[in-house]
Each structure stands twice: as C-alpha cells, then as structure tokens.
Amino acid sequence: MLNETNLRGIYVPVVTPFSLDGSLDGIAYDRYLLDLMNRDIQGVVINGTTGEAPTVSWEEVSELVRRTKTIIRSCGKQLQVIVGTGTNDTHSTIKRTMQAGALGADAALVVVPYYSRPSQAGIAEHFRRVAQTGMPVIVYEVPYRTGVRLSVDTAAEILALDGVIGMKDSSGGIELIAALKQLHIAKPILCGEDAYFLKHLDHGAAGGILAAANMRTEKFIEVYRLHLDGNSTEAAQRFDSLMPLIELLFRESNPAPLKWLLSHQGLLGSDTLRLPMMPISEALQVELAKEMGN
C-alpha cells in the first residue's frame, strides 16, 4: 500500500473509455493501459476527474480496478493504483473506500465533500471518519469543483490524521502548498493543476497527478527529475515546452480534449463521453492534432 514515504513522482489519471453507445469499453481500456505500462510512471489514478467520476457507476469502477491490477501483474510492473472514492456523503465514501481496499487499491483519493458546502469542522470530521477505514487516504482539494475551500488550518488538521498520507492540491494556485510548507507539514503534496506543476515543485511538491501526463509522459518525468536533482533552469525550459499542450488540453472541459487525442491516436475506440459532457469543437481538434504533430 501507499504511504507518506513513497507517495511521490508522476501519476497518470486515467480516462474511462466508452463505446459509441455509452457503455464501458473494457477492451479499449486494456489497450490504453498497456500503452501506459511502457512509461516510467509511479502509478495510475482511477475514477478521478479525468475518469469522469460523476457519471461512472461503482460497479464500473470496480471493473476498471480489476482490469488494472490484472494488467499490472501480467506486465510484471509495480505501479501503484489509486482509486477515487470520495462523494459528498460520508457513509458512502467510507463504504467505497473499504471496497477499493478489498479490490487491491493502494490508496483512496477522497475529494473534499461537494455541493452541500459543509463547514470546516464538517470537512475535518468527514476525513477523520474516512481515515479510520485503514485505507491510505489522499485528500483531494479542488474548490472550483466542490464549492468549498479548505482553510490552511483545516488542511493541516486533516493532514495530521493517521491514515491520511498526503494531498492532491488542485486549488488553483500555490497559496495552499506554500502555507502548508511554512507550517512544516511533512506529508507529501501532489500537484493536481497541470499548469502549476513547476511552481508546486518549487514549493516542495512531491510530484503530480497530471492529466496532460497521458501525453508526453516522459517530458513530465524529466521535469520532475531535473527539479529533484537541482537543475531548476533546465526543468523550467522543459516545462515551458509542455505549456502549449497543457493549455489545449484544458481549453475545453477535461477530459474531452484528452479523450479526443487518445481516440485520434488509436488508443481508444471513440472519444465518447457521458452527458452532460460533450465532445470538443472541430477547431480544438485541429489545434490538438497540430500540436501533437499529426
């Protein structure tokens, strides 16, 4: 299982492939995942934002976890498997987190409860209960999706819990990670905002969960390793070369641009999304194809 010592490096949040009729496309998923096995990543994240978590059933998530574990074993890899289990209901989140552990997941990615806009005390209690499951928990802070923002004090309180091994920071800036590092928080913080990856590394991030790392994966790994080795200037140059791709992948709602690219490259059978998500515009298709050189 994951812990606060080995939660570091580049993690790829995987998409959830669908057939044209909207059903889960397991064959496409296997093909896509096998391609990821050739890359030097630390692990994958199933059922995150990039995986269209709001419209994927838990039965489908379970199927993806089983397929992922099977492929990792067949390839002789040691990749870590993180599964998104968070909901806006503490009871359901606990149940899913325990089920993810039973399926062999290495950690649970638990989003701050959304929609109901709970108090800071309610958020802290939510994570305290989930952390008692015995499953390693990664806090997912993404306020522009949840409608509520963790205060620095609440984030520090949650990170102090036994069972919470780190955080994915998608707060839209560097303020949270900078404040937590000033408090000498030792648990790892992973960047969840692709465009802020380098700035997060500058402030002590342990790595990233980055949708754009589905593409040009090795370049993201190079940025991470160069920065780790103290070659910050070269890391910045490499990261600057990734910014046009990052901008295009987030110009329209994630993961629609990424799914189109994966389909365009033949890794997915289609770029189908589940409503209310929609395919990308033709104009963006042209720009993505040009950026990727095909």
N, C-alpha and C positions, 0 to 999 in steps of 0.2 A: 504493500500500500504506500501511497504518497505520505510524506511528512514535511515538516518545515525545513528539513535539510536538503531534500532532493527535489523540491518544487522550484525549478529554475530552468531556463533555456526557452526554446521556441516550441510552442504548442499550436497545432493547427485545429481550428474549429471546423468540423466537417459539415458539409451540406447534407440535406436529406433528399435523395433523388426520388422523383415521382414519375410514373408513366404518364402518357398523354391523358389517361382517364383519371389521374389524380391519385392512384393507388401507389403504395410504396414499391419502388423498383429495386429489389434486392440484388439483382444481377448487376445493375449499373453501380450500386453501392460497392459491391465486391471489387469490380473493375477499378473504380475510383480509389478505393482504399489500398488496393495492391500497388497502385502507382505511388501513393504516399509512402509505402513501405521502402521505397528506394531512396528516400530522403532522410537526412540526419536530424530528424526532429526528436524532441523529448517525448511527445505523446499527442493524443488527439482529444478533442472535446466534442462529445455527442450531445445533441439536444440543447444547444445554446441558441443565441440569437441567429447565428448563421445557419443553424439547423432548423429554423422555422418552428421553434418550440411551441408557440401558441397554437399551432394547428396540427401538431403531431400527437397521436394518442400514446399513452404509456405502453400499451401493447406493442406499438411500432418502435418506440424507444428501446424496449426490451429486446426486440428482434435485432435492432442495429447493434446493441451491445454484444449480443451472442455472436453475430457475424464478425464483429470487430475482434473479439477475443479469439475466435477460430482462425482468422486470417493472421493475426499476430503470431499465434502459436505455429501455424504452418510455415511461416517465413522465418521462424527462429529469432524473432525480434524480442526486445524487452521494453516496448513502448508502453507508456502509462496511459490509462484510459480514465478520463474524467467525464462524468455524466451530469448534465443539468437536471436537477431535481427540484428546484425552487418553484413555489407557487405563492399565491397571496393568502394561503390557508396553512397555518402551522401544522395541523394534523395531517393534511395531505402531503406536505413537504417531508415530514418525519417518515411517513409510510413509503414514499418514493425513495427517500434516501436509504432506508433499510433495504428496500428491494434492489436498488442499484448495487449495494454491497453484496447481496446474495448472488447477483449476476456476475460478480467478479470485478466490478469497477474499483479503481484505485483511489478515487476521491469523488466527492459530490460538489458541483458548482451550484451554489444556492444564492439566487438573486434576492436583493432586498425586496420585501413584500410590496407589491404594486397595487395600484388602483384605490385601495381603501385608505391610503395615506396615513398609516399608523404613526403614533408618537415615537420619539426616540426611545423611550422606555419600552414601548411595544416591540420595536425592531430588535432591541437588545435581548428581550425575553424570547422572541422568536428564535434567534440564533442560539441562545442558551439551551433551549429545548432540543433543537436540531443537533447541536453538538453533543448531546447526551446519547445519541444513537450509537456511538462508537465508530462511525464512519468519518474519515477525514473530510473536513468541510472547508471549501474555499468561498469566501464571501464575494458576491458579485455586485459591485456598486455601479449602477448605471442610471442616474437620476432623471435624465431626459426621457427614459422609457418607463420608469417606475412612478414618477410624480412626487417622489420624496427624496431628500438628500441626507445622507449620513453626516452628522456633525463629526468633527475631529474627535471629540471626547467619546462619542458613541462608537466610532470606528475603533478607537484604541481599546475601549472596553470589550468589544466583541473579539478583537484580535488577541486579547489576553485570555480568552476562554480555552480550556483544554479541549482538544478536538478540532478547533479552528486552526488550520495550518497556514493560512495566507489569504490574500485578497486579489481579485481581478479588479483593477481600477479603470473604469470607463466613465469617469466623472466629467470628462470634457476639458481637462487641463492638468496642471501639475500641482495645484494648490494642496490637494489632499495628501498626495505622497510626500510632498515637501514638509507639510506639517507633521505627518506621522514620523518621518525620519528625524525631525527636530525633537520629537518625544522619545527618540531612541527605540522605536518599535523594531524588533529584530526579525519578526516573521516576514517571509517574502511577500512582496507586492509585485504582481504581474501587470504589465500594461495591457489594457483592452482597447485602447484607442490607437489605431494603426499610425495615424499622422503624428501622434505624440510619442512614439516609441523611443526615439533617440533622446528626447527630453526626459522621459521617465528613466532611461538608463543613467542619464546624468545625475538624477536624484536618487539613485540607488535601487532601481527596479531590478528584480531577479530574472527578468525575461518578459515574455509576452504571449498572450493568446490573441493571435492576429489573423483576421480573415484573409488579408492580402497575402499571407504566407502560403496560401494554397497555390499561389503563383510565385515564381522566382524565389522559391523557398530558400535555396542556398544563399541568396543575397541577404535575406533577413538573418540567416545564421551567421554569415560573415560579419554583418553589422554588430551582432551580439558579441561574437568572439573578439573582434577587433577592439570593441569598447572594453571588454573584460580584461584584455591584455594591455590596456592603457593607450591604445592607438586611436585616440578620440578624433583626431583630424581625419584620418582615413575612414573611420567609421562614419563620420558625418558626410564625407564625399559619397560613400556607397549608399547611405540612406537618401541623400538628395536625388540619386538616380532612380530611387523607388517611388518618389513622391508623385510623379505623373500617373503611375498605375494606381496608387492609393486613392488619389483624387477621383479617378474614373470609377473605381470600384464602389465609391460611396457617393457618387453624384446622384444616383437614384437609390431607392431603398435596398439595403443589404438584406438578403443575399442575391437579389435578382441579377445584378451585373455579373457576379461571380458564377452563378449558375449558367448564365448565357455563355460565358467564356469556357467553362468546363464542358458544356454541350458542344460548343464550336470546335473544341479540341478533341472531341470524340470520347471523352471520359464518361459523360452522361448520355443517356439516350434522348433526353429532351431537357429543355430549360423550364419545365412545368413547375409552377408554384401553386400553392393553395390560396384561394381568395381569403382575405381581401388583397393579398399580394398579387402584383401584376408583372408581366414581362417588361423588359426595358424597351426604350424607344429605339427606332431604327438609327437615329443619329448617334446614340451612345454605342450601338453595336459597331458602327463604322469606326468610331474612335478607339474602342477597345481592340478591335482587330488590327488597326494600325499600330497601336501601342505594343501589341504582342508580336508584331512583325508578320502577321498573316491575315 
